[in-house]
Amino acid sequence: MRVTLETLAAIYRLAQHLSNADGKLQNEEINTMVEFFKDFGLDMDTFKQMVEYGENNMGDREAVSLVAQLDAEGKQKVANLFAKVVCSDQELTEDEKALYFQISDYCGLPDPETEDEEEEEEEPQPADEEDEIVPAFLVACSNGIASVRQCEHEDWNRLGPEVASWIHARTVEVVRFTPRLNAITEQLNLNNRHLVFMLPRSTDATMGDNMTGTILYGSGYEIMGDIVFALETDKGYEIEGFRTKSLLNEVFQYVNAAVDGLLRTE
């Protein structure tokens, strides 16, 4: 469960509402929340910042929106927390129950797990070191040839010019959130990231029509020149490469299927 401090503040704000639903804050409820936030390794100063932001600088609508954006794993953990908060004092009032179901409905939370189910949950498998690679990017040329480029730079000031050089451009622009790109993102389960492609910011008559880009862009707009596929974070919109061979292969397969097999490797 990867979250920002802002999202933690949202979780805290909603948990506080639940703990106060019966008109009194119990030690058991406080301990339940403290144990939850301990898992995120917050130091005391950061924890205080999170609490202050959740209590004083965030509205309920914003808090609900942030929690609703969590991935499935995050929503399950939050559902478990909220259920523990309302049940920790062994006295579930009608007001607590009504507020719990209201928040769960607004945030799209699943049913909470029982303690037995949480204990039986499998430990995540360690990453396969042999699968890890230097961040890779998929280049799709206008002639249908696909190739892989790799770059260790994470700062866009250095990564951007590198990407531009691969497709003979001075600068690039990013295409995101088209219907076809969104569909591939959903298939890939990209962990708070989405698939994008980059293309030359300016084109000339010598650049061929890139049918792969044109199809994935949609709306009848013709994409010219070579393009580069990458990941972009949902928050902050930071460009990243594919860090495993398996994901890189999956991206190629799904992209190629979406364009009816137009791409081929050398």
Secondary structure as the mmCIF struct_conf table of DSSP 4:
data_model
#
loop_
_struct_conf.conf_type_id
_struct_conf.id
_struct_conf.beg_label_comp_id
_struct_conf.beg_label_asym_id
_struct_conf.beg_label_seq_id
_struct_conf.end_label_comp_id
_struct_conf.end_label_asym_id
_struct_conf.end_label_seq_id
HELX_RH_AL_P HELX_RH_AL_P1 LEU A 5 SER A 19
TURN_TY1_P TURN_TY1_P1 ASN A 20 ASP A 22
BEND BEND1 GLY A 23 GLY A 23
HELX_RH_AL_P HELX_RH_AL_P2 ASN A 27 LYS A 38
TURN_TY1_P TURN_TY1_P2 ASP A 39 GLY A 41
HELX_RH_AL_P HELX_RH_AL_P3 MET A 44 ASN A 56
BEND BEND2 ASN A 57 ASN A 57
HELX_RH_AL_P HELX_RH_AL_P4 ASP A 60 ALA A 68
TURN_TY1_P TURN_TY1_P3 GLN A 69 GLN A 69
BEND BEND3 LEU A 70 LEU A 70
HELX_RH_AL_P HELX_RH_AL_P5 ALA A 72 CYS A 87
TURN_TY1_P TURN_TY1_P4 SER A 88 ASP A 89
BEND BEND4 GLN A 90 GLN A 90
HELX_RH_AL_P HELX_RH_AL_P6 GLU A 94 CYS A 107
TURN_TY1_P TURN_TY1_P5 GLY A 108 GLY A 108
HELX_LH_PP_P HELX_LH_PP_P1 LEU A 109 THR A 114
HELX_RH_AL_P HELX_RH_AL_P7 GLU A 115 GLU A 120
BEND BEND5 GLU A 121 GLU A 121
HELX_LH_PP_P HELX_LH_PP_P2 GLU A 122 ALA A 127
HELX_RH_3T_P HELX_RH_3T_P1 GLU A 129 ASP A 131
STRN STRN1 GLU A 132 ALA A 140
TURN_TY1_P TURN_TY1_P6 SER A 142 ASN A 143
BEND BEND6 GLY A 144 GLY A 144
STRN STRN2 ILE A 145 GLN A 150
BEND BEND7 ASP A 155 ASP A 155
HELX_RH_AL_P HELX_RH_AL_P8 TRP A 156 TRP A 166
TURN_TY1_P TURN_TY1_P7 ILE A 167 HIS A 168
BEND BEND8 ARG A 170 THR A 171
STRN STRN3 VAL A 172 VAL A 175
HELX_RH_AL_P HELX_RH_AL_P9 PRO A 179 LEU A 188
TURN_TY1_P TURN_TY1_P8 ASN A 189 ASN A 189
BEND BEND9 ASN A 191 ASN A 192
STRN STRN4 ARG A 193 PRO A 200
BEND BEND10 ARG A 201 SER A 202
TURN_TY1_P TURN_TY1_P9 ALA A 205 THR A 206
BEND BEND11 MET A 207 MET A 207
HELX_LH_PP_P HELX_LH_PP_P3 GLY A 208 GLY A 208
STRN STRN5 ASP A 209 ASP A 209
HELX_RH_AL_P HELX_RH_AL_P10 MET A 211 TYR A 217
TURN_TY1_P TURN_TY1_P10 SER A 219 GLY A 220
HELX_LH_PP_P HELX_LH_PP_P4 TYR A 221 ILE A 223
STRN STRN6 MET A 224 MET A 224
BEND BEND12 GLY A 225 GLY A 225
STRN STRN7 ILE A 227 THR A 233
TURN_TY1_P TURN_TY1_P11 ASP A 234 GLY A 236
STRN STRN8 ILE A 239 GLU A 240
STRN STRN9 PHE A 242 THR A 244
HELX_RH_AL_P HELX_RH_AL_P11 LYS A 245 ALA A 258
TURN_TY1_P TURN_TY1_P12 VAL A 259 GLY A 261
STRN STRN10 ARG A 264 THR A 265
#
